[in-house]
């Protein structure tokens, strides 16, 4: 009798262990996407809803979305289990990996922009500012503390071109610095005279011009960064492995040109993720003495 009971218990334990293999968390009852700050019209909302509905069909559970007020808020939502998935710029992605244990599930690449500058510094077309050196004593708009193209790269570009210490840039170089909270807001801040110059994603100027948000050729680029790896798609690390696999499979097979056009990424596609692609940015952040602890205070 004791032997039979031992065998039953052993079998039960073995089944329990096998059932837990391949899963790093309990099965979710819903899947939540957190969107980062961006301008989205009614058509854009419909395109996002179509994406969510198709992902829901793939996962077999409801997919809902929330909108973050900042990159930091999106990262905190992932950290606290209030969101499962987000599309990050490269710098906000590495901060999310560090602070929220986010894992890469895919990347978005734009083949036609592989050699284009990822970030630019812009001024009004009639501004007397001609070079990065002319920015000294001026007002400047960054996008967000953890924005790649709206903070990390513009700052790195200025430091590199002037050969100064990053601390000098933060202590008296500018007359005033503001964080706009979005690329569109940073660009509009320059167009409306809120500040003298701003750093933003290279593709955003053309996108806002095409939408009529700003007048064509109303801004002038005075500096550019190098190209970057693609936009990172992050997923909460403690989700079950089968959920991660389904999300990855869905993304790599997703083909809707309108969806990528909504993001200002015409001709883009989802590809396999590679965390190593972001190591150069980690080195840049270290050289600028920017840590996730400081950025997420």
Buried (B, 14 or more C-beta within 10 A) or exposed (E): EEEEEEEEEEEEEEEEEEEEEEBBBEEBEEBBBBBBBBBBEEEBEEBBEEBBEBBBEBBEBEBEBEEBEBBBBBBBBBBEBBBBBBBBBBBBBBBBBBBBEBBBBBBBBBEEBEEBBBBBBBBBEEBEBEEBEBBBEBBBBBBBBBBBBBBBBBBBBBBBBBEEEBEEBEEEBBEEEBBBBBBBBBBBBBBEEBBBBBBBBBBBBEBBBEEEBBEEEBBBEBBBBBEBBBBBBBBBBEBBEEBBEBBBEBBBEBEEEEBBBBBBBBEBBBBEBEBEBBEEBBEBBEEBEBEBEEBBE
